[in-house]
Amino acid sequence: MALQRDKIIETAFRLLDEEGLDGMTLRKLACAVGVRAPSLYWHFRDKRDLLDAMSEALLEGVARDIPTGAHWRETVHRIGAELRQAFKSRRDGARVYAGTFAVSRNVLRTTEALVQAFRDAGAEPEFAATAGLHVMHYVLGFVIEEQALPTDPDQVALLKQAFTDAVEDGCPCLRDARDALLEPDFDARFREGLELLLDGVERRVAAGRGRKR
């Protein structure tokens, strides 16, 4: 039974890579596995239940080897980078995870590691948990946008030119910042965005808001 469930999840990922999240239906999955659709309900109540299981599988390698004694910011950056890579490992991976409320081993381990990092920064439990969720939401949103970009260089060039033309008149702030906004280095952009979030957490803890009591 467990092996068959693993096979279904593995096939679901293959179908996801081929069809995308919108094209991955339980009917198509049943056909790919070689069973009738009702047979899937022995393992998954519905598509959301399947996505929860796929989300758990996506996080299999995240937050497993956190160096002892590492600075809390290093830990959050490490987990953030591992989450981003996990979501990017599959087509629409971030969309698969979005909306997941699974109480499962990998999800709980990753969340616990994030919260512990913010506790190490001096945050009280409630604020540390909230900050951890903000990091997760940031990574999800970033990867969803990242995976939604066209892969054709010509289409990307057209989008950049359209933006440049559109902000030339009437949008001076965007025009002055267009080079930064069109920066193709997503690794650097990801790290900078996470740094902004961590700066906010650090300042709030230092000011006594969210500090452990």
Biotite code that builds the C-alpha atoms (Angstrom):
import biotite.structure as struc

atoms = struc.array([
    struc.Atom([0.000, 0.000, 0.000], chain_id="A", res_id=1, res_name="MET", atom_name="CA", element="C"),
    struc.Atom([2.773, 2.466, 0.928], chain_id="A", res_id=2, res_name="ALA", atom_name="CA", element="C"),
    struc.Atom([4.756, 1.585, -2.195], chain_id="A", res_id=3, res_name="LEU", atom_name="CA", element="C"),
    struc.Atom([1.709, 2.145, -4.378], chain_id="A", res_id=4, res_name="GLN", atom_name="CA", element="C"),
    struc.Atom([1.120, 5.552, -2.774], chain_id="A", res_id=5, res_name="ARG", atom_name="CA", element="C"),
    struc.Atom([4.737, 6.510, -3.465], chain_id="A", res_id=6, res_name="ASP", atom_name="CA", element="C"),
    struc.Atom([4.313, 5.434, -7.072], chain_id="A", res_id=7, res_name="LYS", atom_name="CA", element="C"),
    struc.Atom([1.232, 7.639, -7.411], chain_id="A", res_id=8, res_name="ILE", atom_name="CA", element="C"),
    struc.Atom([3.133, 10.669, -6.050], chain_id="A", res_id=9, res_name="ILE", atom_name="CA", element="C"),
    struc.Atom([6.091, 9.990, -8.349], chain_id="A", res_id=10, res_name="GLU", atom_name="CA", element="C"),
    struc.Atom([3.760, 9.739, -11.339], chain_id="A", res_id=11, res_name="THR", atom_name="CA", element="C"),
    struc.Atom([1.954, 12.909, -10.250], chain_id="A", res_id=12, res_name="ALA", atom_name="CA", element="C"),
    struc.Atom([5.251, 14.820, -10.332], chain_id="A", res_id=13, res_name="PHE", atom_name="CA", element="C"),
    struc.Atom([5.999, 13.504, -13.809], chain_id="A", res_id=14, res_name="ARG", atom_name="CA", element="C"),
    struc.Atom([2.554, 14.564, -14.962], chain_id="A", res_id=15, res_name="LEU", atom_name="CA", element="C"),
    struc.Atom([3.033, 17.954, -13.288], chain_id="A", res_id=16, res_name="LEU", atom_name="CA", element="C"),
    struc.Atom([6.263, 18.532, -15.234], chain_id="A", res_id=17, res_name="ASP", atom_name="CA", element="C"),
    struc.Atom([4.481, 17.646, -18.471], chain_id="A", res_id=18, res_name="GLU", atom_name="CA", element="C"),
    struc.Atom([1.103, 19.331, -18.004], chain_id="A", res_id=19, res_name="GLU", atom_name="CA", element="C"),
    struc.Atom([1.564, 21.961, -15.302], chain_id="A", res_id=20, res_name="GLY", atom_name="CA", element="C"),
    struc.Atom([-0.662, 22.250, -12.242], chain_id="A", res_id=21, res_name="LEU", atom_name="CA", element="C"),
    struc.Atom([-3.765, 23.277, -14.172], chain_id="A", res_id=22, res_name="ASP", atom_name="CA", element="C"),
    struc.Atom([-3.425, 20.330, -16.536], chain_id="A", res_id=23, res_name="GLY", atom_name="CA", element="C"),
    struc.Atom([-2.781, 17.739, -13.850], chain_id="A", res_id=24, res_name="MET", atom_name="CA", element="C"),
    struc.Atom([-6.133, 16.143, -13.083], chain_id="A", res_id=25, res_name="THR", atom_name="CA", element="C"),
    struc.Atom([-6.933, 13.054, -11.033], chain_id="A", res_id=26, res_name="LEU", atom_name="CA", element="C"),
    struc.Atom([-8.397, 11.454, -14.155], chain_id="A", res_id=27, res_name="ARG", atom_name="CA", element="C"),
    struc.Atom([-5.134, 11.956, -16.070], chain_id="A", res_id=28, res_name="LYS", atom_name="CA", element="C"),
    struc.Atom([-3.159, 10.737, -13.078], chain_id="A", res_id=29, res_name="LEU", atom_name="CA", element="C"),
    struc.Atom([-5.243, 7.575, -12.799], chain_id="A", res_id=30, res_name="ALA", atom_name="CA", element="C"),
    struc.Atom([-4.674, 6.896, -16.492], chain_id="A", res_id=31, res_name="CYS", atom_name="CA", element="C"),
    struc.Atom([-0.918, 7.441, -16.106], chain_id="A", res_id=32, res_name="ALA", atom_name="CA", element="C"),
    struc.Atom([-0.783, 5.069, -13.143], chain_id="A", res_id=33, res_name="VAL", atom_name="CA", element="C"),
    struc.Atom([-2.925, 2.516, -14.959], chain_id="A", res_id=34, res_name="GLY", atom_name="CA", element="C"),
    struc.Atom([-5.963, 2.435, -12.687], chain_id="A", res_id=35, res_name="VAL", atom_name="CA", element="C"),
    struc.Atom([-9.496, 3.778, -12.695], chain_id="A", res_id=36, res_name="ARG", atom_name="CA", element="C"),
    struc.Atom([-9.992, 7.218, -11.120], chain_id="A", res_id=37, res_name="ALA", atom_name="CA", element="C"),
    struc.Atom([-12.003, 5.915, -8.102], chain_id="A", res_id=38, res_name="PRO", atom_name="CA", element="C"),
    struc.Atom([-9.007, 3.762, -7.117], chain_id="A", res_id=39, res_name="SER", atom_name="CA", element="C"),
    struc.Atom([-7.030, 6.916, -6.296], chain_id="A", res_id=40, res_name="LEU", atom_name="CA", element="C"),
    struc.Atom([-9.479, 7.749, -3.525], chain_id="A", res_id=41, res_name="TYR", atom_name="CA", element="C"),
    struc.Atom([-8.094, 4.839, -1.495], chain_id="A", res_id=42, res_name="TRP", atom_name="CA", element="C"),
    struc.Atom([-4.980, 6.985, -1.141], chain_id="A", res_id=43, res_name="HIS", atom_name="CA", element="C"),
    struc.Atom([-6.132, 10.595, -1.573], chain_id="A", res_id=44, res_name="PHE", atom_name="CA", element="C"),
    struc.Atom([-9.473, 12.138, -0.670], chain_id="A", res_id=45, res_name="ARG", atom_name="CA", element="C"),
    struc.Atom([-9.228, 14.742, -3.425], chain_id="A", res_id=46, res_name="ASP", atom_name="CA", element="C"),
    struc.Atom([-6.716, 16.767, -5.436], chain_id="A", res_id=47, res_name="LYS", atom_name="CA", element="C"),
    struc.Atom([-5.885, 18.978, -2.446], chain_id="A", res_id=48, res_name="ARG", atom_name="CA", element="C"),
    struc.Atom([-4.976, 15.885, -0.430], chain_id="A", res_id=49, res_name="ASP", atom_name="CA", element="C"),
    struc.Atom([-2.705, 14.782, -3.287], chain_id="A", res_id=50, res_name="LEU", atom_name="CA", element="C"),
    struc.Atom([-1.079, 18.222, -3.420], chain_id="A", res_id=51, res_name="LEU", atom_name="CA", element="C"),
    struc.Atom([-0.435, 18.078, 0.327], chain_id="A", res_id=52, res_name="ASP", atom_name="CA", element="C"),
    struc.Atom([1.407, 14.791, -0.180], chain_id="A", res_id=53, res_name="ALA", atom_name="CA", element="C"),
    struc.Atom([3.366, 16.259, -3.088], chain_id="A", res_id=54, res_name="MET", atom_name="CA", element="C"),
    struc.Atom([4.244, 19.297, -0.960], chain_id="A", res_id=55, res_name="SER", atom_name="CA", element="C"),
    struc.Atom([5.567, 17.010, 1.741], chain_id="A", res_id=56, res_name="GLU", atom_name="CA", element="C"),
    struc.Atom([7.715, 15.240, -0.856], chain_id="A", res_id=57, res_name="ALA", atom_name="CA", element="C"),
    struc.Atom([9.036, 18.553, -2.200], chain_id="A", res_id=58, res_name="LEU", atom_name="CA", element="C"),
    struc.Atom([10.418, 19.448, 1.244], chain_id="A", res_id=59, res_name="LEU", atom_name="CA", element="C"),
    struc.Atom([12.188, 16.119, 1.739], chain_id="A", res_id=60, res_name="GLU", atom_name="CA", element="C"),
    struc.Atom([15.663, 17.687, 1.642], chain_id="A", res_id=61, res_name="GLY", atom_name="CA", element="C"),
    struc.Atom([14.921, 21.057, 3.253], chain_id="A", res_id=62, res_name="VAL", atom_name="CA", element="C"),
    struc.Atom([16.276, 22.093, 6.682], chain_id="A", res_id=63, res_name="ALA", atom_name="CA", element="C"),
    struc.Atom([17.962, 18.768, 7.351], chain_id="A", res_id=64, res_name="ARG", atom_name="CA", element="C"),
    struc.Atom([21.546, 19.842, 7.982], chain_id="A", res_id=65, res_name="ASP", atom_name="CA", element="C"),
    struc.Atom([21.510, 23.144, 9.865], chain_id="A", res_id=66, res_name="ILE", atom_name="CA", element="C"),
    struc.Atom([25.026, 23.824, 11.199], chain_id="A", res_id=67, res_name="PRO", atom_name="CA", element="C"),
    struc.Atom([25.164, 23.964, 14.982], chain_id="A", res_id=68, res_name="THR", atom_name="CA", element="C"),
    struc.Atom([25.932, 27.439, 16.251], chain_id="A", res_id=69, res_name="GLY", atom_name="CA", element="C"),
    struc.Atom([25.252, 29.174, 12.940], chain_id="A", res_id=70, res_name="ALA", atom_name="CA", element="C"),
    struc.Atom([24.099, 32.797, 13.092], chain_id="A", res_id=71, res_name="HIS", atom_name="CA", element="C"),
    struc.Atom([20.340, 33.031, 12.870], chain_id="A", res_id=72, res_name="TRP", atom_name="CA", element="C"),
    struc.Atom([20.459, 35.097, 9.661], chain_id="A", res_id=73, res_name="ARG", atom_name="CA", element="C"),
    struc.Atom([22.668, 32.492, 8.004], chain_id="A", res_id=74, res_name="GLU", atom_name="CA", element="C"),
    struc.Atom([20.183, 29.802, 9.027], chain_id="A", res_id=75, res_name="THR", atom_name="CA", element="C"),
    struc.Atom([17.207, 31.661, 7.561], chain_id="A", res_id=76, res_name="VAL", atom_name="CA", element="C"),
    struc.Atom([19.103, 32.338, 4.327], chain_id="A", res_id=77, res_name="HIS", atom_name="CA", element="C"),
    struc.Atom([20.051, 28.675, 4.096], chain_id="A", res_id=78, res_name="ARG", atom_name="CA", element="C"),
    struc.Atom([16.499, 27.452, 4.645], chain_id="A", res_id=79, res_name="ILE", atom_name="CA", element="C"),
    struc.Atom([15.136, 30.091, 2.276], chain_id="A", res_id=80, res_name="GLY", atom_name="CA", element="C"),
    struc.Atom([17.556, 29.025, -0.451], chain_id="A", res_id=81, res_name="ALA", atom_name="CA", element="C"),
    struc.Atom([16.716, 25.346, 0.092], chain_id="A", res_id=82, res_name="GLU", atom_name="CA", element="C"),
    struc.Atom([12.985, 26.098, -0.062], chain_id="A", res_id=83, res_name="LEU", atom_name="CA", element="C"),
    struc.Atom([13.425, 28.067, -3.262], chain_id="A", res_id=84, res_name="ARG", atom_name="CA", element="C"),
    struc.Atom([15.411, 25.259, -4.856], chain_id="A", res_id=85, res_name="GLN", atom_name="CA", element="C"),
    struc.Atom([12.826, 22.681, -3.745], chain_id="A", res_id=86, res_name="ALA", atom_name="CA", element="C"),
    struc.Atom([9.950, 24.666, -5.266], chain_id="A", res_id=87, res_name="PHE", atom_name="CA", element="C"),
    struc.Atom([11.907, 25.258, -8.475], chain_id="A", res_id=88, res_name="LYS", atom_name="CA", element="C"),
    struc.Atom([12.753, 21.569, -8.823], chain_id="A", res_id=89, res_name="SER", atom_name="CA", element="C"),
    struc.Atom([9.330, 20.908, -10.335], chain_id="A", res_id=90, res_name="ARG", atom_name="CA", element="C"),
    struc.Atom([7.153, 22.808, -12.753], chain_id="A", res_id=91, res_name="ARG", atom_name="CA", element="C"),
    struc.Atom([4.674, 24.913, -10.747], chain_id="A", res_id=92, res_name="ASP", atom_name="CA", element="C"),
    struc.Atom([6.309, 23.590, -7.584], chain_id="A", res_id=93, res_name="GLY", atom_name="CA", element="C"),
    struc.Atom([5.535, 26.739, -5.576], chain_id="A", res_id=94, res_name="ALA", atom_name="CA", element="C"),
    struc.Atom([1.907, 26.649, -6.706], chain_id="A", res_id=95, res_name="ARG", atom_name="CA", element="C"),
    struc.Atom([1.681, 23.034, -5.561], chain_id="A", res_id=96, res_name="VAL", atom_name="CA", element="C"),
    struc.Atom([2.797, 24.038, -2.075], chain_id="A", res_id=97, res_name="TYR", atom_name="CA", element="C"),
    struc.Atom([0.723, 27.244, -1.871], chain_id="A", res_id=98, res_name="ALA", atom_name="CA", element="C"),
    struc.Atom([-2.324, 26.665, 0.305], chain_id="A", res_id=99, res_name="GLY", atom_name="CA", element="C"),
    struc.Atom([-0.815, 23.599, 1.949], chain_id="A", res_id=100, res_name="THR", atom_name="CA", element="C"),
    struc.Atom([-1.825, 23.061, 5.548], chain_id="A", res_id=101, res_name="PHE", atom_name="CA", element="C"),
    struc.Atom([-0.349, 19.603, 5.907], chain_id="A", res_id=102, res_name="ALA", atom_name="CA", element="C"),
    struc.Atom([0.719, 18.569, 9.393], chain_id="A", res_id=103, res_name="VAL", atom_name="CA", element="C"),
    struc.Atom([3.498, 16.309, 8.181], chain_id="A", res_id=104, res_name="SER", atom_name="CA", element="C"),
    struc.Atom([7.111, 15.519, 9.000], chain_id="A", res_id=105, res_name="ARG", atom_name="CA", element="C"),
    struc.Atom([8.953, 17.592, 6.381], chain_id="A", res_id=106, res_name="ASN", atom_name="CA", element="C"),
    struc.Atom([6.623, 20.573, 6.600], chain_id="A", res_id=107, res_name="VAL", atom_name="CA", element="C"),
    struc.Atom([6.838, 20.662, 10.398], chain_id="A", res_id=108, res_name="LEU", atom_name="CA", element="C"),
    struc.Atom([10.627, 20.241, 10.400], chain_id="A", res_id=109, res_name="ARG", atom_name="CA", element="C"),
    struc.Atom([11.095, 23.133, 7.983], chain_id="A", res_id=110, res_name="THR", atom_name="CA", element="C"),
    struc.Atom([8.698, 25.398, 9.862], chain_id="A", res_id=111, res_name="THR", atom_name="CA", element="C"),
    struc.Atom([10.249, 24.510, 13.215], chain_id="A", res_id=112, res_name="GLU", atom_name="CA", element="C"),
    struc.Atom([13.738, 25.308, 11.904], chain_id="A", res_id=113, res_name="ALA", atom_name="CA", element="C"),
    struc.Atom([12.619, 28.744, 10.709], chain_id="A", res_id=114, res_name="LEU", atom_name="CA", element="C"),
    struc.Atom([10.890, 29.537, 13.991], chain_id="A", res_id=115, res_name="VAL", atom_name="CA", element="C"),
    struc.Atom([13.922, 28.351, 15.978], chain_id="A", res_id=116, res_name="GLN", atom_name="CA", element="C"),
    struc.Atom([16.162, 30.686, 13.958], chain_id="A", res_id=117, res_name="ALA", atom_name="CA", element="C"),
    struc.Atom([14.011, 33.657, 14.929], chain_id="A", res_id=118, res_name="PHE", atom_name="CA", element="C"),
    struc.Atom([13.931, 32.486, 18.544], chain_id="A", res_id=119, res_name="ARG", atom_name="CA", element="C"),
    struc.Atom([17.741, 32.526, 18.380], chain_id="A", res_id=120, res_name="ASP", atom_name="CA", element="C"),
    struc.Atom([17.487, 36.135, 17.188], chain_id="A", res_id=121, res_name="ALA", atom_name="CA", element="C"),
    struc.Atom([15.725, 36.992, 20.442], chain_id="A", res_id=122, res_name="GLY", atom_name="CA", element="C"),
    struc.Atom([12.109, 36.893, 19.277], chain_id="A", res_id=123, res_name="ALA", atom_name="CA", element="C"),
    struc.Atom([9.323, 35.684, 21.514], chain_id="A", res_id=124, res_name="GLU", atom_name="CA", element="C"),
    struc.Atom([7.489, 32.519, 20.324], chain_id="A", res_id=125, res_name="PRO", atom_name="CA", element="C"),
    struc.Atom([4.500, 34.216, 18.693], chain_id="A", res_id=126, res_name="GLU", atom_name="CA", element="C"),
    struc.Atom([6.589, 36.748, 16.783], chain_id="A", res_id=127, res_name="PHE", atom_name="CA", element="C"),
    struc.Atom([9.133, 34.075, 15.792], chain_id="A", res_id=128, res_name="ALA", atom_name="CA", element="C"),
    struc.Atom([6.348, 31.913, 14.355], chain_id="A", res_id=129, res_name="ALA", atom_name="CA", element="C"),
    struc.Atom([4.856, 34.841, 12.446], chain_id="A", res_id=130, res_name="THR", atom_name="CA", element="C"),
    struc.Atom([8.252, 35.791, 11.052], chain_id="A", res_id=131, res_name="ALA", atom_name="CA", element="C"),
    struc.Atom([8.771, 32.204, 9.927], chain_id="A", res_id=132, res_name="GLY", atom_name="CA", element="C"),
    struc.Atom([5.478, 32.284, 8.036], chain_id="A", res_id=133, res_name="LEU", atom_name="CA", element="C"),
    struc.Atom([6.468, 35.560, 6.390], chain_id="A", res_id=134, res_name="HIS", atom_name="CA", element="C"),
    struc.Atom([9.663, 33.949, 5.121], chain_id="A", res_id=135, res_name="VAL", atom_name="CA", element="C"),
    struc.Atom([7.711, 31.005, 3.730], chain_id="A", res_id=136, res_name="MET", atom_name="CA", element="C"),
    struc.Atom([5.247, 33.332, 2.008], chain_id="A", res_id=137, res_name="HIS", atom_name="CA", element="C"),
    struc.Atom([8.077, 35.425, 0.578], chain_id="A", res_id=138, res_name="TYR", atom_name="CA", element="C"),
    struc.Atom([9.772, 32.374, -0.928], chain_id="A", res_id=139, res_name="VAL", atom_name="CA", element="C"),
    struc.Atom([6.481, 31.073, -2.318], chain_id="A", res_id=140, res_name="LEU", atom_name="CA", element="C"),
    struc.Atom([5.578, 34.380, -3.941], chain_id="A", res_id=141, res_name="GLY", atom_name="CA", element="C"),
    struc.Atom([9.056, 34.879, -5.350], chain_id="A", res_id=142, res_name="PHE", atom_name="CA", element="C"),
    struc.Atom([9.195, 31.443, -6.963], chain_id="A", res_id=143, res_name="VAL", atom_name="CA", element="C"),
    struc.Atom([5.634, 31.665, -8.315], chain_id="A", res_id=144, res_name="ILE", atom_name="CA", element="C"),
    struc.Atom([6.623, 34.866, -10.121], chain_id="A", res_id=145, res_name="GLU", atom_name="CA", element="C"),
    struc.Atom([9.971, 33.392, -11.138], chain_id="A", res_id=146, res_name="GLU", atom_name="CA", element="C"),
    struc.Atom([8.368, 30.275, -12.636], chain_id="A", res_id=147, res_name="GLN", atom_name="CA", element="C"),
    struc.Atom([5.714, 32.326, -14.419], chain_id="A", res_id=148, res_name="ALA", atom_name="CA", element="C"),
    struc.Atom([8.270, 34.226, -16.520], chain_id="A", res_id=149, res_name="LEU", atom_name="CA", element="C"),
    struc.Atom([8.568, 33.249, -20.191], chain_id="A", res_id=150, res_name="PRO", atom_name="CA", element="C"),
    struc.Atom([11.479, 30.976, -21.011], chain_id="A", res_id=151, res_name="THR", atom_name="CA", element="C"),
    struc.Atom([11.819, 32.285, -24.559], chain_id="A", res_id=152, res_name="ASP", atom_name="CA", element="C"),
    struc.Atom([14.530, 35.029, -24.586], chain_id="A", res_id=153, res_name="PRO", atom_name="CA", element="C"),
    struc.Atom([12.701, 36.883, -27.371], chain_id="A", res_id=154, res_name="ASP", atom_name="CA", element="C"),
    struc.Atom([9.534, 37.102, -25.271], chain_id="A", res_id=155, res_name="GLN", atom_name="CA", element="C"),
    struc.Atom([11.533, 38.332, -22.296], chain_id="A", res_id=156, res_name="VAL", atom_name="CA", element="C"),
    struc.Atom([13.157, 41.014, -24.458], chain_id="A", res_id=157, res_name="ALA", atom_name="CA", element="C"),
    struc.Atom([9.724, 42.125, -25.701], chain_id="A", res_id=158, res_name="LEU", atom_name="CA", element="C"),
    struc.Atom([8.417, 42.395, -22.129], chain_id="A", res_id=159, res_name="LEU", atom_name="CA", element="C"),
    struc.Atom([11.435, 44.455, -21.068], chain_id="A", res_id=160, res_name="LYS", atom_name="CA", element="C"),
    struc.Atom([11.043, 46.806, -24.018], chain_id="A", res_id=161, res_name="GLN", atom_name="CA", element="C"),
    struc.Atom([7.317, 47.175, -23.370], chain_id="A", res_id=162, res_name="ALA", atom_name="CA", element="C"),
    struc.Atom([8.032, 48.110, -19.749], chain_id="A", res_id=163, res_name="PHE", atom_name="CA", element="C"),
    struc.Atom([10.742, 50.598, -20.734], chain_id="A", res_id=164, res_name="THR", atom_name="CA", element="C"),
    struc.Atom([8.436, 52.282, -23.242], chain_id="A", res_id=165, res_name="ASP", atom_name="CA", element="C"),
    struc.Atom([5.482, 52.331, -20.827], chain_id="A", res_id=166, res_name="ALA", atom_name="CA", element="C"),
    struc.Atom([7.334, 54.109, -18.005], chain_id="A", res_id=167, res_name="VAL", atom_name="CA", element="C"),
    struc.Atom([9.118, 56.666, -20.167], chain_id="A", res_id=168, res_name="GLU", atom_name="CA", element="C"),
    struc.Atom([6.341, 59.231, -19.737], chain_id="A", res_id=169, res_name="ASP", atom_name="CA", element="C"),
    struc.Atom([4.314, 59.642, -16.566], chain_id="A", res_id=170, res_name="GLY", atom_name="CA", element="C"),
    struc.Atom([6.205, 57.199, -14.324], chain_id="A", res_id=171, res_name="CYS", atom_name="CA", element="C"),
    struc.Atom([9.446, 58.961, -13.345], chain_id="A", res_id=172, res_name="PRO", atom_name="CA", element="C"),
    struc.Atom([10.119, 56.765, -10.304], chain_id="A", res_id=173, res_name="CYS", atom_name="CA", element="C"),
    struc.Atom([9.815, 53.578, -12.332], chain_id="A", res_id=174, res_name="LEU", atom_name="CA", element="C"),
    struc.Atom([11.795, 55.090, -15.190], chain_id="A", res_id=175, res_name="ARG", atom_name="CA", element="C"),
    struc.Atom([14.697, 55.999, -12.910], chain_id="A", res_id=176, res_name="ASP", atom_name="CA", element="C"),
    struc.Atom([14.689, 52.508, -11.380], chain_id="A", res_id=177, res_name="ALA", atom_name="CA", element="C"),
    struc.Atom([14.121, 50.529, -14.582], chain_id="A", res_id=178, res_name="ARG", atom_name="CA", element="C"),
    struc.Atom([17.595, 48.970, -14.614], chain_id="A", res_id=179, res_name="ASP", atom_name="CA", element="C"),
    struc.Atom([17.084, 47.568, -11.122], chain_id="A", res_id=180, res_name="ALA", atom_name="CA", element="C"),
    struc.Atom([13.545, 46.436, -11.874], chain_id="A", res_id=181, res_name="LEU", atom_name="CA", element="C"),
    struc.Atom([14.699, 44.619, -14.998], chain_id="A", res_id=182, res_name="LEU", atom_name="CA", element="C"),
    struc.Atom([17.686, 43.021, -13.255], chain_id="A", res_id=183, res_name="GLU", atom_name="CA", element="C"),
    struc.Atom([17.930, 39.425, -14.511], chain_id="A", res_id=184, res_name="PRO", atom_name="CA", element="C"),
    struc.Atom([19.967, 38.130, -11.548], chain_id="A", res_id=185, res_name="ASP", atom_name="CA", element="C"),
    struc.Atom([17.180, 36.459, -9.591], chain_id="A", res_id=186, res_name="PHE", atom_name="CA", element="C"),
    struc.Atom([19.605, 34.927, -7.105], chain_id="A", res_id=187, res_name="ASP", atom_name="CA", element="C"),
    struc.Atom([20.777, 38.377, -6.033], chain_id="A", res_id=188, res_name="ALA", atom_name="CA", element="C"),
    struc.Atom([17.219, 39.723, -6.022], chain_id="A", res_id=189, res_name="ARG", atom_name="CA", element="C"),
    struc.Atom([16.075, 36.832, -3.847], chain_id="A", res_id=190, res_name="PHE", atom_name="CA", element="C"),
    struc.Atom([18.832, 37.370, -1.276], chain_id="A", res_id=191, res_name="ARG", atom_name="CA", element="C"),
    struc.Atom([18.184, 41.120, -1.169], chain_id="A", res_id=192, res_name="GLU", atom_name="CA", element="C"),
    struc.Atom([14.478, 40.654, -0.571], chain_id="A", res_id=193, res_name="GLY", atom_name="CA", element="C"),
    struc.Atom([15.116, 38.208, 2.234], chain_id="A", res_id=194, res_name="LEU", atom_name="CA", element="C"),
    struc.Atom([17.643, 40.603, 3.761], chain_id="A", res_id=195, res_name="GLU", atom_name="CA", element="C"),
    struc.Atom([15.011, 43.355, 3.836], chain_id="A", res_id=196, res_name="LEU", atom_name="CA", element="C"),
    struc.Atom([12.651, 41.047, 5.722], chain_id="A", res_id=197, res_name="LEU", atom_name="CA", element="C"),
    struc.Atom([15.356, 40.029, 8.197], chain_id="A", res_id=198, res_name="LEU", atom_name="CA", element="C"),
    struc.Atom([16.356, 43.656, 8.747], chain_id="A", res_id=199, res_name="ASP", atom_name="CA", element="C"),
    struc.Atom([12.784, 44.361, 9.797], chain_id="A", res_id=200, res_name="GLY", atom_name="CA", element="C"),
    struc.Atom([12.728, 41.445, 12.214], chain_id="A", res_id=201, res_name="VAL", atom_name="CA", element="C"),
    struc.Atom([16.059, 42.452, 13.742], chain_id="A", res_id=202, res_name="GLU", atom_name="CA", element="C"),
    struc.Atom([14.958, 46.054, 14.252], chain_id="A", res_id=203, res_name="ARG", atom_name="CA", element="C"),
    struc.Atom([11.682, 45.045, 15.854], chain_id="A", res_id=204, res_name="ARG", atom_name="CA", element="C"),
    struc.Atom([13.425, 42.666, 18.247], chain_id="A", res_id=205, res_name="VAL", atom_name="CA", element="C"),
    struc.Atom([16.043, 45.316, 19.087], chain_id="A", res_id=206, res_name="ALA", atom_name="CA", element="C"),
    struc.Atom([13.275, 47.821, 19.814], chain_id="A", res_id=207, res_name="ALA", atom_name="CA", element="C"),
    struc.Atom([11.660, 45.400, 22.221], chain_id="A", res_id=208, res_name="GLY", atom_name="CA", element="C"),
    struc.Atom([8.707, 44.530, 19.991], chain_id="A", res_id=209, res_name="ARG", atom_name="CA", element="C"),
    struc.Atom([8.640, 40.781, 19.605], chain_id="A", res_id=210, res_name="GLY", atom_name="CA", element="C"),
    struc.Atom([11.561, 40.221, 21.973], chain_id="A", res_id=211, res_name="ARG", atom_name="CA", element="C"),
    struc.Atom([11.605, 37.133, 24.181], chain_id="A", res_id=212, res_name="LYS", atom_name="CA", element="C"),
    struc.Atom([10.432, 37.927, 27.678], chain_id="A", res_id=213, res_name="ARG", atom_name="CA", element="C"),
])
